[in-house]
Amino acid sequence: MSTNPPIVSTSSRRQFLSHAGGGLGGVAFATLLAAEEPTRRQGLPQPNAKRVIQIFCPGGMSQVDTFDYKPELEKRAGKPFDPDGKLQFFASKPGNCQPSHWKFRQHGQSGRWVSDLFPKLATCVDDMAFIYSMQSKTALHGPACFMMNTGFTLPGFPSMGSWVTYGLGSEADDLPAFVVLPDPRGLPPGGVINWGAGFLPAEYQATALNTKESENPIADLFPPAQYKAKSPAAKRDSLALLQELNSQHLQQRSGNTELEARIKAYELAARMQLSAPEVTDTSTESNATLRLYDIAHPETGPFGRQCLQARRLVQRGVRFVQIYCGAENTVAKKIRPNWDSHEDLPRDHGYWGQVLDTGASALLKDLKSHGMLEDTLVICTTEFGRQPGAQGSAGQGRDHNSGAFTSWLAGGGIRGGVAYGATDELGFKAIQSPTYCYDLHATALHLLGIDHTKLTYYHNGIERRLTDVHGHVIQAII
């Protein structure tokens, strides 16, 4: 059985240009035009979004301290969350009810509630749609990150970015279709598996850029000094020989997608030696733009630079960019290296809130000023939420909560200023329109012009898809 959906037929415009070109020149021209159009797009003929920027906040952002306002939690402050003693949180027994550590206020024409943790994002609420009823199947960081990225709690499944680039291809020939910008502190829980291609052909896995300012954007992209000393003719001959040897090697191993992907990666790398340094060099931006992203700030600047690079990447044709706001817990820091705030949430969320608030708000405003927000889908999510009951000896932390968290979307056909779903009066569990990653993924694919039930890949006897056997498009936020 074929693993690829049928190729979309060419338009009358392309037929006309092909006939007008005539001969081999016309065929070549038609081939170039066909490369512009995704060959696996299925479903909607006119997508709202052309590209995706996803911000991932590993560690578990607290919904009741950020976007999910719970007045009842304030009324019950200091009272036992579970007076009967029957509940068990992920790593602790429930403590007393703990309202938000930041005051909530209404913002924008929509009147959406946002805590004072995000004063800059609060100015963007009329462009944002909030899903208050997100849930996960697990409260473990690694599996929950896998689920949010791939739709499965087990490793080895293709990430959303891989599925999108498999379905739509790339708009750029000198940059990868799928790029990841990890937190400069390190990789997220679960590592590189979060953006792997799984069983899809290896060419659809992400290219991770080095987000440390002082280092090359991609490891080993540039040749060693002794190679640079060679003449241009010698370099061309070396590359031609390498291509011939690789081609012969591949012919004997036609089923090896990793080898084919590696050869394509080498070819792309040659083109990226010019494009990658340019796209990651933010010094060419205006002073006003650099101030917007707060690039010079020692704490918020690194994430601001990631967000600015994301805008520059999608501006140049990259299809899917994923930005990580936080790393793995193994990083030794006084401040938690991610949003996992078991002991001191005011300290940890206070730090990460400023980081996310500055970069994400700048990204939305910058995309809008460039006229790109309307066809760029921005998604911000975490892997699960946190409990409304206090945790820790000082009662300043919150335990994991897979029953409720908030995600938000903007641009790319999203209705701004709206909300979907709801949690109970304390923010403990989603009770209205419970929503999983499947629904978020289905909605994102829909906005990109893809029917999530038709974007499939035959693997081990099963027609696999990003949404497994689940998922519905959340029409209320479109």
N, C-alpha and C positions, 0 to 999 in steps of 0.2 A: 504494500500500500504506500502511496506517495505521502511524504511528510510535508509537502508544501501545498498550500491552497492554490487554486488556479490563478493564472496571471490575468490581471485586469486588461480588458481590451483597450486599444489605443483610441484616442479621441479623433474627431474629424479634423481638428486643427493639426494634429500630428500627421495624419494621413496627407493632408494638403502639403505640409512642409516637406514630407518625404518625397512626394511626387514632384514637387517643385525643385528639390535638390537634384534628383535624378542620379542614376548610376550608383557606384560605390560611395560617392560623397553623400548622396541622399541617405543611403543605408547607415552610414556612420553618424550622420546628423540625427537621424531618427533614434539611433541607439543612445546617443547622449541625452536626447529629450526623454526617452523612456526611463533613463536612470533617475530623472527628477521625480517620477511618480512612483510611489510605493507599489510593489507588486503583490503585496499580501493584504492590502486594505480590503476589509469586508464590512458590509453593513451600511453605515450612513454615508451618502455621497458627499455631503458638505459638512466636514467636521468644524467644530468651534475652535479647537486648539490644534496647533501645529507642533507644539513641543511642551515638555514638562520640566519643571524644577521642583524637586522634592526636598524639603528640609526634614531631617530625621533627628529627633532629640532622644537619644538612648538614656536609659536609666529610670524612666517613669516620671513624667511631669504630672504634678498634682493638678487635677481639674478644679478642685474647690479653692485653690489659691490663684487661679489664673482666669478662667473664662466661665465657669459654672457657678453662678452666684446662688448661695443657699442661706437665706435669712433665718430659716429654722435652725440651722447649725449654730448661728450666733445666739439664738434664744436658749439653746441647750448647752452653751459653753460651760465646761467644767463638770457636767453631769456624765455618769457612766454611759458609754455608747451602747454597751450590751449589759444591762442590769441583771439579766438572768444567767450570764456567764456561759452561754451555749456556743458562742461563736469563736472561731479560731482564724486569725488573719494568717497571712503567708508565713511570717516568722515571729509572730507575737500574739498574745492575747490582746483584745481591744482595750484601749485606754479610755480616757474621758473624751467627750466630744470636743473637737478642736476646730473652731471656725478659721477662716482665712487669716493668714498673718498680714495680709494687705487689704486695705479698704477697697470695696467695689464701687464703681460709678457707671452711670449710663453715658454712652457716647454716640456721636453721629446722629444723622436724621433717623436712623433705624432704632436708636436707643439701646443698642446691645450693651450688655454688662461686661466690663473688663476690670480686672483688679489694677491697683496702682503699680503692680510689678511691671506692667507693660504700658507706660505712658505714651510711647511713640506708636506702637501698634494700635493703640486705642484710637488714633487719628485716622486709621485705615479701615475701621469696621464696616463702613458702607460699601467696601469692595470685597468683604470677606463673608463666607458662609460657614457657620459653625455646626459641627455634628457633635452633639452633647452625649449621644448614647452609644459611643464606641465601646466594644468589649473585645477581650482576647480569650483564647482557650487555655492560656497558661499564665502563671505569674512568675515564671523563670525568665531572666533577661534574655539569654541566648535564644531559646525556642520562641519567645514572644517577638524578638526582633526578626527571626526567620519568618514567622507567620505574617508579620506586617509587610515584610519585603517580598515574600514568595507565595503566601497563601497557605503554607504548611509549617508545622512546628518542627519537623525533621529537616536536617540539612540535605542538600543535594537537588533541590528544585530550583527552576529558573526564577530569577528575580523579576520584579515588575519592569525594570528598565530593560532587561533582556527580552522580555516578551514584547514590549513596545517597539524596540529596534528590530526584532524579528518580523513584526507585523508591518512596520512602516519604512524600514531602511533609514538611510541617512540623507540629510540635505547638504552635507559637506563632503568633499573628496579629499580634504587635507587635514581633517580632524576626526576622531572617533565619533561614532553615533551615540555612544553611552559613556558618560564621564562621571566619575565619583571624586568628590573633594572631601577626604577624611579630615577629622579634626586634627590639627597639628600635634596634639598630645599623643595621638596613637589611634589604633583601630577600635571599632565599636565591639560590644559583646558578640562573639561568634566570628569576628574577623571578616576576611574577604569573602566568605561564603555568602554574606548578605547581598553581594552584588554579582554573584556567579551566574553562569549560564545554565548550570545543571545539565540536563540531558539535551538541551538545544545545542546546535552547532557552536563550537567554542568561540567563533568570531563574534558572538553576541554578548559575551561577558564584558564587563565594564573595564575601562582604562582608568586607573586611579592616578590622579595627579598629586605630586608632592606639594603640600600646602605650606611647607616651611619656606619662608621668604628667601632664605639665603641659599637654597639648594635648587638644582635643576628641576623643572616641572615634572619630568619623567625620567626615572632611573635608566641609565645606559642608553639614552636616546642619541647622544652624540658620540662619535668614534674617539678612540684614544689619540693622543698627540702624534704618535708615529704615523698613524693613518692620515691625519690631516696634512702631513708634510708631502704626501704623494701628489703627483700631477693630476689634473682633472681627467686626462685620458686614462691614466692608470686606475683611477677610482671607477670610471665608467666600465672599464674592462673587468674589474673585480666584481662589480655588481652584476654585470651580465653573466659572468661565470657562475656566480652564486645562484642567480635565478635559474640558469640552465640545470645546475646540479639539483636544486630544490625541485624543479619540475620533473626531472627523471625519478627522483626519490618518491615524489607524490604519486606518480603513475603506477608505481608498484604497491602503493598503500592507499588506494583511492577511498577507502572507508574510514580513514583516520581524519576526523574533523579537526582535531587539535593541531595536526601537522599542517593542514590546509589553512587554518586560522593563523598559525605562526608565520607561514609564508606571506599571507595577506598583511599581517602585522608588520613584517619587515618592509613591505612595500609602502605601507602607510607611514611607517617611521621615517622613511626617507623624505616624504612630503612634509611630515610634521617637524623636521629639523628647522624649517622656516616658520611654520604656522604656530607651533606650541610656544616658543618664546614670546612671540608677538601677542598672542591671546592672553597669556598670563602676566604680561607686563602692564601693571595698572598705573605706572608712572605717566603714561600717555593721557590719562583721564584728566579732566579739568579739576582745579582746586575745589570747586563747589561740590563735585561728585565725590572726591576723596573725603571731604568734610562730612558729606551726607552719610557715608559708610563708616566714618570715624576711624579711618585707616591708621592714623597716627597714635591712637590710644593703645597702650600696652595690653589691656585686657580685652576690650571689645574689638580692637583692630584686626586680629587674626580672623575672626569669624566674618567681620565686615569685608575683609579681602576675599574670603571664600564666596560670599554672596555677590560681590562685584565681578569676580571671575566667572561665576555662573551666568550672569547677564551677558558678559562678553562672549562666552561659549555659545549660548543659544542664539545670540545675535549673528554668529558666524556659521550657523547651521547645525550645531549639535542637537540631537533629538531629545535626549533625556539626560539631565544633570541631577545628581543626588548630593546634597550637602549634609555633612554630619556635624551636629552641634553637641559635642561630647564624645568621650572615648571610653575605653574599658576601665573598670574599677581598679585594676591592678596598678595603674599609674599612681605613684606615691606623691600626693600633694596634700597640703592642709585643706584646700578646697576640694570637694569631691570632683573627680574628673568627668562626671556627668550628672544627670538629674536625680540620681538615686540618693534620696535624703532620709535616711533612717533615724539619724540622731539630731541633726540641726538643720531643719528645712529653711528657716529664715536666712541662715548663712549661705547654704548651697543654692537654693532657688534664687536668693537675692543676687548671687554672682551670675548664675546662668540666665536669669531673667533679663539682666542688663545686656548680656551678650546677645541673646536672641532678639530682644526688643530692638536693639540698634540695627543689626544686620538685616533682619526680616522686613522691618518697616522701610529701610532704605531700598531694599530690593523691589518692594511693591511700588514705591514712589518712582524709582528710577525706570522700571519697566513701563510704568504709565506715562512718564515724560517722553519716552522713546516711542510711544505708540505701540508697544509690544504686549501690554498686559491683556489686551482683548483676545490675543491668540496664543498666549503662554499660560498654561495651567500651573499654578503654584499650589503645592500641597505641604502642609506642616503637620507632622504627627509624632507621636511617641509610641512605645510598644504596649504600655498599659498605664493606668493611673495610680493614685495613692488613696489611702484610707482616710475617712473623715475623723476617725478616732486617733488620738495621740499615741506616739510610740517613743521609747527611750526613757532613760532615767529622769531627764529633765522635762519630758513631755513635749519636746520640740520637734520630734520627727514624725514621719508617717510611713506606714508599711505599704507593701505592694498591694495593688487592687486591680485584678483582671476584669472586674465587673463593671467598671465605668472609667472612661476617660474621654477627652475632647480632642478632635482633630478639626483643622480649618482649611478651607480652600479659597482661592481667589483667581480671577482672570479666566481665560479660556472658555468662556460660556457660562461661568458660575454667576448666579444671582447674588449680588452683594447685599449685606445687611440682613440676611435671613438665618434661621436656625432650624435644625432638624433633630427630632428625638429629645428625650429628657431622662434625667435620673430621678430617683426618689427625693424626698424633701431634705435628706442629709447628704446627697451626692454619693451614696454607697453603691448603688446598682442601677443600671439602665432599666427603666420600666416602660418607656414609651418608644416604640420603633427601635428595639435593640439592633445594633448595626455592627457588622464585623468587617474585617479587611476585604472580604469578598465583595461587599457592596461598594466600598470605597474604590476598589480596583475596577469593578464593573462600570462605575460612574466615570472614572478617569478614561477608560478605554472608549466609552460611549462619546465623550467629548472630543476624543481624538479621531472619531469616525469609525470605530471598530465595535462590532457586536461581540461581547465577551464570550458568548457561547460558540462562536464560530472560529475564533483564533485558537487553533488547536495544533498539537504535535503528537504524532503516533509514537508511543514509547512503551516497550515491554507489553504489548497487547492492549494498551489503553490509549484512547484519544485524550491526551492530557490538555489542560488549560489552566490559566492563571487562577481562575475562580473555582477550580475543582468542579464540584457539582452544585455549587451554591451561587449566591450573588444576585442582586437586583440593582438596577439603575435608580439612584435617588433623584427622582424627577423634581422633588420639591426645592432642590437647590440649584436647578439648571434654569 
